[in-house]
Amino acid sequence: MKVMTMAEMAMTGESPEILFWVGCAGSFDQRAQKITKAFASILDKVGMRYAILGKEEACTGDPARRAGNEFLFQMMAYQNIQVLNGYGIKKIVTTCPHCFNTLKNEYPELGGNYEVIHHTTLLQQLIDEGRIQLKEGGAFKGKKISFHDSCYLGRANNIYEAPRKVLEALDAELVEMKRCRSKGLCCGAGGAQMFKEDEPGNQRINIERADEALATGAGFIAAACPFCNTMMTDGVKNREKENEVAVLDVAELVAQSME
């Protein structure tokens, strides 16, 4: 795929409608790269002018701050803010709720003020505006889909409706887990837990959450976060259900359903 970087756009004096913040997972994790590609292909199809930072993008610092390394977080944040402000960025979209939360809520106190939106919110807007054209009787028509609420999307930022409205637009049947919305259960990866060993206990959180999703009888588990995607996929594999239940990002579901 040919995706413009901010540096390339700046050379021609152009500016994008939106900066796509790819994030560490979306850049380096093989599974999350598929989500990045799916979302970029949607932006291409609707004709949105967007750019990425490419090699100028560093980690937002979310895992460092959650793990208690405030010094490292501020160093990374200042570096990113200098780059973003240097390009005069106003609007950012990200496929990762961790990046979304950090850029939106934690960068302003360090001098980084941007309009930050999560990709599920943008997808809902594009569907509402009619810019995303979905196939009649698409791949997911009548299929059961269960949506897992990410902590940083739901409880931290009150975004519950956007991803569900997108899934409903696919003509799918949305089946909720017992614990959902503000009572949703964490996938087990937030707060930098993704990068450390398990703590003592008798049950892994992601397996408990995957069991709740499997109990709905849904053929698809929709996630809106690369960490949640990894944890739910591992949980489904642990129960040997990977041939019956697919874990997909909301963007992947939309990309497969577009005309």
C-alpha positions as CSV (number, residue, x, y, z in Angstrom):
1,M,0.0,0.0,0.0
2,K,1.2,3.5,-0.7
3,V,0.5,5.7,2.3
4,M,1.8,9.2,2.4
5,T,4.0,10.3,5.4
6,M,3.7,13.7,6.9
7,A,7.2,14.5,5.7
8,E,6.2,13.7,2.1
9,M,3.1,15.8,2.3
10,A,5.0,18.7,3.9
11,M,7.4,18.7,0.9
12,T,4.6,19.3,-1.5
13,G,3.0,21.9,0.8
14,E,-0.1,19.7,1.4
15,S,-1.8,18.9,4.7
16,P,-4.0,15.9,5.5
17,E,-7.6,16.0,6.7
18,I,-6.4,13.6,9.4
19,L,-3.3,12.1,10.8
20,F,-3.5,8.3,11.2
21,W,-1.6,7.4,14.4
22,V,-0.6,3.8,13.8
23,G,0.9,2.9,17.2
24,C,3.4,0.3,18.2
25,A,1.1,-2.7,17.9
26,G,-0.3,-1.5,14.5
27,S,3.3,-1.1,13.2
28,F,5.1,-4.1,14.5
29,D,2.7,-6.8,15.6
30,Q,1.9,-9.1,12.7
31,R,-1.8,-9.6,13.7
32,A,-2.3,-5.8,14.4
33,Q,-0.7,-4.9,11.0
34,K,-3.8,-6.5,9.4
35,I,-6.0,-4.1,11.3
36,T,-3.8,-1.2,10.2
37,K,-4.1,-2.3,6.5
38,A,-7.9,-2.8,6.8
39,F,-8.4,0.6,8.3
40,A,-6.1,2.3,5.7
41,S,-7.9,0.5,2.9
42,I,-11.2,2.0,4.2
43,L,-9.8,5.5,4.3
44,D,-8.5,5.0,0.7
45,K,-11.9,3.8,-0.5
46,V,-13.8,6.8,1.0
47,G,-11.2,9.1,-0.5
48,M,-10.0,10.6,2.8
49,R,-6.8,12.5,2.7
50,Y,-4.7,11.1,5.5
51,A,-1.0,10.7,6.4
52,I,1.1,8.8,8.9
53,L,4.2,9.9,10.7
54,G,6.2,6.8,9.7
55,K,9.6,6.7,11.3
56,E,8.9,9.9,13.1
57,E,6.2,8.3,15.2
58,A,7.4,7.0,18.6
59,C,5.4,5.1,21.3
60,T,3.0,7.4,23.0
61,G,4.5,6.3,26.4
62,D,1.3,4.7,27.7
63,P,2.9,1.4,28.8
64,A,5.8,3.4,30.5
65,R,3.4,5.6,32.5
66,R,1.1,2.7,33.5
67,A,4.2,0.7,34.6
68,G,5.3,3.6,36.8
69,N,8.1,5.1,34.7
70,E,6.9,8.7,34.6
71,F,10.3,10.0,33.4
72,L,10.3,7.8,30.3
73,F,6.7,8.7,29.6
74,Q,7.3,12.4,29.6
75,M,10.4,12.0,27.5
76,M,8.5,10.1,24.8
77,A,5.5,12.4,25.0
78,Y,7.6,15.6,24.6
79,Q,9.3,14.1,21.5
80,N,6.0,13.2,19.9
81,I,4.4,16.6,20.7
82,Q,7.4,18.4,19.1
83,V,6.9,16.4,15.9
84,L,3.1,16.8,15.9
85,N,3.2,20.6,16.6
86,G,6.0,21.0,14.1
87,Y,3.6,19.7,11.4
88,G,0.7,21.7,12.8
89,I,-1.4,18.6,13.3
90,K,-5.0,19.3,14.4
91,K,-6.8,16.0,14.0
92,I,-5.6,12.5,14.8
93,V,-7.3,9.1,14.4
94,T,-6.0,5.9,16.0
95,T,-7.0,2.2,16.0
96,C,-5.6,1.7,19.6
97,P,-7.6,2.9,22.6
98,H,-4.4,3.2,24.6
99,C,-2.9,5.7,22.1
100,F,-6.3,7.4,21.9
101,N,-6.6,7.9,25.6
102,T,-3.0,9.1,26.0
103,L,-3.0,11.5,23.1
104,K,-6.5,12.8,24.0
105,N,-6.3,13.1,27.8
106,E,-2.7,13.1,28.8
107,Y,-0.8,15.1,26.1
108,P,-2.7,18.4,26.7
109,E,-1.0,19.1,30.0
110,L,2.4,18.7,28.2
111,G,1.5,21.1,25.4
112,G,-0.1,18.7,22.9
113,N,-3.7,19.8,22.1
114,Y,-5.3,17.8,19.3
115,E,-8.7,16.6,18.3
116,V,-8.3,12.8,18.8
117,I,-10.8,10.3,17.6
118,H,-10.9,6.5,17.8
119,H,-11.4,4.6,14.5
120,T,-14.7,3.2,15.6
121,T,-16.1,6.7,16.0
122,L,-14.7,7.7,12.6
123,L,-16.2,4.6,11.0
124,Q,-19.6,5.4,12.5
125,Q,-19.4,9.0,11.1
126,L,-18.5,7.7,7.6
127,I,-21.3,5.2,7.6
128,D,-23.8,7.9,8.8
129,E,-22.6,10.3,6.1
130,G,-23.0,7.6,3.5
131,R,-19.4,7.6,2.5
132,I,-18.9,4.0,3.5
133,Q,-21.1,1.9,1.2
134,L,-21.8,-1.5,2.6
135,K,-22.7,-4.5,0.4
136,E,-26.4,-5.6,0.5
137,G,-26.4,-8.9,2.4
138,G,-22.7,-8.6,3.2
139,A,-20.5,-11.3,4.7
140,F,-21.9,-10.8,8.2
141,K,-25.6,-10.5,7.5
142,G,-27.6,-12.3,10.2
143,K,-24.3,-13.6,11.8
144,K,-24.0,-13.4,15.6
145,I,-21.3,-10.9,16.7
146,S,-20.3,-10.2,20.3
147,F,-18.5,-6.9,21.0
148,H,-15.8,-6.7,23.7
149,D,-15.6,-3.3,25.4
150,S,-12.0,-2.1,25.7
151,C,-11.3,-0.4,29.1
152,Y,-9.8,2.7,27.5
153,L,-12.6,3.0,25.1
154,G,-15.5,2.3,27.4
155,R,-14.9,3.1,31.0
156,A,-12.2,5.6,30.5
157,N,-13.8,7.6,27.6
158,N,-17.4,6.6,27.6
159,I,-17.4,5.3,24.0
160,Y,-20.0,2.5,23.9
161,E,-22.3,3.3,21.1
162,A,-20.0,4.0,18.1
163,P,-18.6,0.4,17.7
164,R,-22.1,-1.1,18.3
165,K,-23.7,1.1,15.7
166,V,-21.0,0.1,13.2
167,L,-21.7,-3.6,13.8
168,E,-25.5,-3.0,13.5
169,A,-24.9,-1.4,10.1
170,L,-23.4,-4.7,8.9
171,D,-26.9,-6.3,9.5
172,A,-25.3,-8.6,12.1
173,E,-27.0,-9.7,15.2
174,L,-25.3,-8.2,18.2
175,V,-25.2,-10.5,21.2
176,E,-23.9,-8.9,24.4
177,M,-21.8,-10.7,27.0
178,K,-23.0,-10.9,30.6
179,R,-20.5,-8.2,31.5
180,C,-20.6,-5.4,29.0
181,R,-20.5,-1.7,28.6
182,S,-19.5,0.0,31.9
183,K,-19.5,-3.4,33.6
184,G,-17.2,-4.9,30.9
185,L,-14.3,-7.1,32.0
186,C,-10.7,-6.1,31.1
187,C,-9.0,-8.5,28.6
188,G,-6.1,-8.6,31.0
189,A,-3.5,-6.6,28.9
190,G,-4.1,-3.0,30.1
191,G,-2.0,-1.1,32.5
192,A,1.2,-2.5,30.9
193,Q,0.2,-6.0,31.9
194,M,0.7,-7.0,28.3
195,F,4.5,-6.8,28.8
196,K,5.0,-8.6,32.1
197,E,4.6,-12.1,33.6
198,D,1.3,-13.3,35.1
199,E,0.7,-12.5,38.8
200,P,-0.2,-15.4,41.2
201,G,-3.8,-16.6,40.7
202,N,-5.8,-19.6,39.5
203,Q,-7.4,-18.1,36.3
204,R,-6.0,-15.9,33.5
205,I,-8.2,-12.9,32.9
206,N,-8.2,-13.3,29.1
207,I,-9.5,-16.9,29.4
208,E,-12.3,-15.9,31.7
209,R,-13.3,-13.1,29.3
210,A,-13.0,-15.4,26.3
211,D,-15.3,-17.9,28.1
212,E,-17.9,-15.1,28.5
213,A,-17.7,-14.3,24.8
214,L,-17.9,-18.0,23.8
215,A,-21.0,-18.4,26.0
216,T,-22.9,-16.0,23.8
217,G,-22.8,-18.5,21.0
218,A,-21.4,-15.8,18.6
219,G,-19.4,-16.8,15.6
220,F,-17.4,-13.6,15.7
221,I,-15.9,-11.6,18.6
222,A,-15.4,-8.0,17.6
223,A,-12.7,-6.0,19.3
224,A,-11.5,-2.4,18.9
225,C,-8.1,-2.6,20.4
226,P,-5.0,-4.6,19.2
227,F,-4.2,-5.7,22.8
228,C,-7.8,-7.0,23.3
229,N,-7.6,-8.7,20.0
230,T,-4.4,-10.6,21.0
231,M,-5.8,-11.6,24.5
232,M,-9.2,-12.7,23.2
233,T,-7.6,-14.7,20.4
234,D,-5.3,-16.5,22.9
235,G,-8.4,-17.2,25.1
236,V,-10.3,-18.7,22.1
237,K,-7.3,-20.8,21.2
238,N,-6.9,-22.0,24.8
239,R,-10.5,-23.4,24.5
240,E,-9.7,-24.9,21.1
241,K,-12.5,-22.9,19.4
242,E,-10.4,-21.0,16.8
243,N,-12.0,-22.9,13.9
244,E,-15.5,-21.9,15.0
245,V,-15.0,-18.4,16.4
246,A,-13.1,-15.6,14.7
247,V,-11.7,-12.6,16.6
248,L,-11.7,-9.5,14.3
249,D,-11.3,-5.8,14.7
250,V,-14.3,-3.6,13.9
251,A,-12.3,-2.1,11.0
252,E,-11.7,-5.6,9.5
253,L,-15.4,-6.4,9.7
254,V,-16.2,-3.1,7.8
255,A,-13.4,-3.6,5.2
256,Q,-14.8,-7.1,4.4
257,S,-18.3,-5.7,4.0
258,M,-17.6,-2.7,1.8
259,E,-18.6,-2.5,-1.9
